[in-house]
Amino acid sequence: MKEIFLFVISHPPVATIVTGLIAIITVILSQIWIDSRQRKDHKHQRSLKHQELLLAKKEEVIDLCNIQVELISQIELVFEQWFENYDEHYDSTKIRILQSKIDGNVSKLNLIINLYLPEMESYIVRIDDETQGFIELCADYSMGGKFGKENYLKLDYIEVVEVSNEYAGSFMYLSSNLANMARQKI
């Protein structure tokens, strides 16, 4: 080793070449290390962004579920007002407006869950099943209202409460399971 060092020192052009090679190898190795570190950081940042997006979508689903429960309660209240004082409160446009909002939110929930939260698809299937029953109930009671007070008051208000509670429950079930999943990952 000592002889190699003495040879390099005694021949300046060889010393320049060896020094250059060592510098090039050092630069290449440091670039490989930096590139590897940047790739790892980039992958980590992408993972964080993806998790932030999923968390935002879960929050959006929970908010939509809470809105749905409120809209269902409003529909139930409208039907209750019709039962209490049909002549003063009957207005079928309120029901149509509320149903339209509910349908729009169910569509948003379907879209978000299918795109971002496919593991929650079973909950949306349950909601879709409950939606059909709720829509039929609203249609029956709205039609009963259109045919007059006597026909409307023949309907069973308890059915409104039961179907509304089942439908609202399906949204609360989805919401609570999403909240539990988020808590477990933290």
C-alpha positions in Angstrom: 0.0 0.0 0.0 2.9 2.3 0.9 4.4 1.7 -2.6 1.2 2.6 -4.4 1.0 5.9 -2.4 4.7 6.7 -3.2 4.1 5.9 -6.9 1.1 8.2 -7.1 3.0 11.0 -5.3 6.0 10.7 -7.6 3.8 10.8 -10.8 1.5 14.0 -10.6 -0.7 13.1 -13.6 -1.6 9.7 -12.0 -2.3 11.5 -8.7 -4.7 13.9 -10.5 -6.5 11.0 -12.2 -6.8 9.0 -8.9 -8.0 12.1 -7.0 -10.6 12.7 -9.8 -11.8 9.1 -9.7 -12.2 9.2 -5.9 -14.1 12.5 -6.2 -16.4 11.1 -9.0 -17.1 7.9 -7.0 -17.8 10.0 -3.9 -20.3 12.2 -5.8 -22.0 9.2 -7.4 -22.4 7.5 -4.0 -23.7 10.6 -2.4 -26.2 11.1 -5.3 -27.4 7.5 -4.9 -27.9 8.1 -1.2 -29.8 11.4 -1.8 -31.9 9.9 -4.5 -32.9 7.0 -2.3 -33.7 9.3 0.6 -35.8 11.5 -1.7 -37.7 8.5 -3.1 -38.5 7.4 0.4 -39.6 10.9 1.5 -41.8 11.2 -1.7 -43.4 7.8 -1.0 -44.1 8.8 2.6 -45.6 12.2 1.5 -47.8 10.5 -1.1 -49.0 8.1 1.6 -49.8 11.0 4.0 -51.7 12.8 1.2 -53.7 9.7 0.5 -54.5 9.2 4.2 -55.5 12.9 4.5 -57.8 12.4 1.5 -59.4 9.3 3.0 -59.8 11.1 6.3 -61.5 14.0 4.5 -63.8 11.7 2.7 -64.7 9.8 5.9 -65.5 13.2 7.5 -67.6 14.1 4.5 -69.5 10.8 4.7 -70.1 11.3 8.5 -71.4 14.9 7.8 -73.7 13.6 5.1 -75.0 10.9 7.4 -75.8 13.5 10.1 -77.5 15.7 7.5 -79.5 12.7 6.4 -80.7 11.9 9.9 -81.8 15.6 10.2 -83.6 15.5 6.9 -85.4 12.2 7.9 -86.4 13.9 11.2 -87.8 16.8 9.3 -89.9 14.5 7.0 -91.1 12.7 10.1 -92.0 16.1 11.7 -94.0 17.1 8.5 -96.0 13.9 8.6 -96.6 14.4 12.4 -97.8 18.0 11.7 -100.2 16.7 9.1 -101.6 14.2 11.6 -102.0 16.8 14.3 -103.6 19.5 12.2 -104.0 18.4 8.5 -105.9 21.5 7.4 -103.2 24.0 8.6 -100.0 22.1 7.8 -100.7 20.0 4.6 -98.2 21.0 1.9 -96.7 18.2 -0.2 -93.9 20.4 -1.6 -92.1 20.2 1.7 -91.9 16.4 1.4 -90.7 16.6 -2.2 -88.0 19.1 -1.4 -86.8 17.1 1.6 -86.9 13.8 -0.4 -84.9 15.5 -3.2 -82.2 16.5 -0.7 -82.1 13.0 0.7 -81.8 11.4 -2.8 -79.0 13.8 -3.6 -77.1 13.0 -0.5 -77.6 9.2 -1.0 -76.1 9.6 -4.4 -73.1 11.5 -3.0 -72.6 8.8 -0.4 -72.7 6.1 -3.0 -70.1 7.9 -5.1 -67.7 8.7 -2.2 -67.9 5.1 -0.8 -67.5 3.5 -4.2 -64.5 5.7 -5.1 -62.7 6.1 -1.8 -64.1 3.7 0.8 -65.0 0.4 -1.0 -64.6 -1.5 2.3 -67.8 0.3 3.5 -69.9 -0.9 0.5 -72.0 -3.3 2.7 -73.2 -0.3 4.6 -74.3 1.5 1.4 -76.2 -1.6 0.3 -78.1 -1.5 3.6 -78.8 2.2 3.1 -80.0 1.5 -0.4 -82.4 -1.2 0.9 -83.7 1.1 3.6 -84.0 4.0 1.0 -86.5 2.0 -1.0 -88.8 1.4 2.0 -88.5 5.1 3.0 -89.3 6.4 -0.5 -92.4 4.1 -0.7 -93.5 5.3 2.8 -93.2 8.9 1.7 -95.0 8.2 -1.5 -97.8 6.4 0.3 -98.3 9.1 2.9 -98.0 11.9 0.4 -100.6 10.3 -1.8 -102.8 9.7 1.2 -102.5 13.4 1.9 -103.5 14.4 -1.6 -106.7 12.4 -1.3 -107.8 14.5 1.7 -107.9 14.6 5.5 -110.0 11.5 6.0 -107.8 9.2 3.9 -104.6 10.6 5.4 -105.8 10.1 9.0 -106.6 6.5 8.2 -102.9 5.8 7.8 -100.8 4.5 10.7 -98.4 7.2 12.0 -96.4 4.6 14.0 -95.3 3.2 10.6 -93.8 6.6 9.8 -91.8 6.5 13.0 -90.6 2.9 12.6 -89.5 3.3 8.9 -87.9 6.7 9.6 -86.0 5.3 12.6 -84.8 2.3 10.6 -83.7 4.5 7.8 -81.9 7.0 10.1 -80.4 4.1 11.9 -78.7 2.9 8.8 -77.0 6.3 8.4 -76.0 6.4 12.1 -74.6 2.8 11.8 -72.4 3.9 8.9 -71.3 7.0 10.6 -70.4 5.3 13.9 -68.4 2.6 12.1 -66.4 5.2 10.1 -65.7 7.1 13.3 -64.6 3.8 15.0 -62.3 3.0 12.1 -60.7 6.4 12.2 -60.1 6.1 15.9 -58.5 2.7 15.5 -56.0 4.0 12.9 -54.9 6.9 15.1 
